[in-house]
């Protein structure tokens, strides 16, 4: 009985570790570099993992919210990728620094010049944007990921409150409460701050890579521990049966 309990515990531990580690690198996501405060400016990273073993990611399209249009969107140059910014006319003009804004960025498309994101790797695409809305708690960015084998994955499903996470969830940027004025918010960046923030991207990428690698290793270790526990339980059971027969 004791051996069976150990085997079961080992199997459950392996499954639990794998389940916890998988979401760390499963979806296209968006995270701010610092804090994305309401009414301010921020640099955010769209993180794109390659989920295929036989194809590279060669294109990423990120659609910007039309219910909360952003007057300023500037992608940081990413080596090996070409960025194209698409603007659209606004139904209702925005006021920004005393000027009327009649159009806003509706989409940013990154296309690989070379191999793209190969299997086992991820890429960050930094963007400076603002001013962030003051009347929203989050922004939803629907994304489309294209692979070298022409496969297209649409990360466009919106998470509904009280429901399970959808299979292909859209990236969501959580907005923090405003601190000070629009440009003085903690972690917010605009204009002159964009270049300085961009220089930190390489260091952040290294940190993110380490986190994903750790998650993968934990998942594998959990599976091995679980398998070992099951094998031990089966072996112990056979020994007891042999002893009883003798």
C-alpha positions, 0 to 999 in steps of 0.5 A: 500500500505504501509503495502504491501511494508513493507511485501515485504521488510521483505521477501526480507531481509530474503532471502538476509540474508539467501543467504549471510550466506549460503556460509559461511559453504556450501563447503569444502574450504582451507585457509592459517593460515596467508599468503600463499606467492609465493615461501614460505612455509605455514600452510593451513587448509582444512575446512570440514563442514558436510552438512547432517542431517543423516550421519557423514563425515568419510573420506576426500581425498585431491588431490594435484596439479600435474601442481605445485607439492610441495616438502614438505607436512606434515599434522598435527595430528588431534585427531580421524583421521588417515592421510595417505600421498601418493607420486608419481613420478615426470615427471620432478624433482624439485630443492629444497635447492640444491637437486633434488626431484624426487617425490612429494605428490599427495594426503593426505587421512584422515580417521576417527577412531571414529564418524567423523564429526557429523551433525551440526559440521565441522573439520579443517585439517591443513597441512604444505606445500611448497615451493609454486610456484612462477609462479601461483596465486592460487592452486586448490585442488580437494577433495572427501568427504565420509559420513557414509552412503557411500555417496560420494561428489566430490568437484572437479569442477574448477571455470571458469572466468565469470561463476557462481560458480559450485555446487561442487567447488574444494578448491582453495588456493589464493597465495599472492605476494612474500615478501623477500626470500622464507622463509622470506615471511610474514605469511610463515612457514617451518620446525621449524615453523610448530609446533608453527603454529599447536598449534594455530589451536584450537583457530582458530577452535573456531573462525571459529565455532563462525563465522559459528554459527553467519551466521546460526543465521542471516539466521534464523532471516532473514527468521523469519523477512521475514515471519512476514512481509508477515503475517503483509501485509496479515493481513493489507489487510484483515482489509482494505477489512473488512473496505470497506465492512462495 
